[in-house]
Amino acid sequence: MRIHPRASASAVLSLLSLVVLGACGEDRSLPLDKPEPTPFQPVQVPAVTALAPVSGFADQAGGGVFATASRELVRLRLDGTYGALEPHPDNEVAAGGILGVFRLGPHSALVETQTGLFMAESGWLIAPPWRDALGQGVIATAQSADGAVWLAHTRGLFRLQEGTLAELKVDGVSVKAITSLAAAPSPENLPGVWFLHDGGLSVAVALSTTHYRVHTTSAPLAEGESLQALAGIGPAVGTAGELWALTNQSLLRRGKDGWRRVELPEKPQRLMGSGRFLWVKTGGSLLQYDADANVWRAAKDAGAGDFHFIAADESGSVWVQQGGVSVALSHVLVPRLRGLYQGMQLVNDGLVVRAVMPPGGAPESVVYQLGNSEIPTEGPDYSLGGLEADGTHRAYSFASLEAGRYVLSVVARYADGSEARRSVPFDYAPLASGPLSWDKDIRPIHEARCRNCHNSSSAARSLDSYELWRANAPIITEAVRDQRMPADGPMDPELISRIQRWASSGARP
């Protein structure tokens, strides 16, 4: 059985105070990249239903949540099947026509409808308690490295964290006219959220849970050049990620060494980033940049005519609509990992991880790669830790690793010599202290984030006592670790870690 999430009633609208800094000048004599993309024939997976040309959510495990052409909400998988998605029984309002779908976390999406905002989570469409404080008008969302979800709205810039929706204001004034939003490291290499508004570029950096410093900065633009859109590339081993900016002339990228200019064979028109991949629409082409391989590719027969980006996922797949046809495009179909998502913080010594092979012929062999180790696995389960005697999946032990950032790759090798690889960066932070207790460490989390949904009088699973938490510890741990719970928004990574540590160290009272 699973925990049935329900929206918390404790969320309130609050104010974040700011310190505004002056514009930071940049050196305009930029290093120049002039890539020559390698052509490739993209693998195409048509959507099983016509999709609307509006923003959608693509899940790195495969598939996503989208608006259909008739403005209904649907969960699709890349194998052509439909996933469950039903209104939660505790919703007090029905969803109207779908206006757009936006990413909230690895497995959850914000849904804007004609009747307001909802969250798509674990097969449910949930009405969160903060929906009345923020109606229609979502422009974009982004999740910064500290776990906060940012919402650019026609009314201003909002942060969703710990089930609370809070507005970021400058000198008491809402930040309006935002046209683009992206999560990427700040100039100080801290977790930041960048945004374009009124034609200018700014980045917000957390000083505390309620105070932010905002840099209003100037990008290194040439004469007559202006910023159009932003995208972020996520972290990996040795890098905290990058900010990319689309201008009316070329691309700019900002990494740890500052700005660089990227001139493509054709002028770029649109861009979309996810994970370690960037997709760029030019005049008649669709380009993919693979940051791990540092390679540019050009998708054949894609990008011309009437073209819309819908969503992109961390595996390198992008959903587009072209000529009225909705399709997912990839350089190559790759295995999808279950149990580990990109950017996850792992504190448990063991974890069950499975790989799901892409559609098509079965591979000759499948191996996992972690550091300098290659770990073979067998189908049809393709479990990293193998199977127990009773056929259940065995957790793989990470106990030999030191704390740090790693990449786990699953590689499928085929008879024709080709291979398909999915690489997932994650942070390993093993237990660094003694066992925690329910009464001191977990009860406050339950009362603040869980009790309003998970009580004896709700439709969700009751968790009103230590005994119930202990009995359901494996389910709770998986739900919060995968950021499928709580249902009213993301939980602080420190609290997720605390729940995992409590369960792993004996679930003490």
Disulfide bonds with the S-S distance in Angstrom:
none
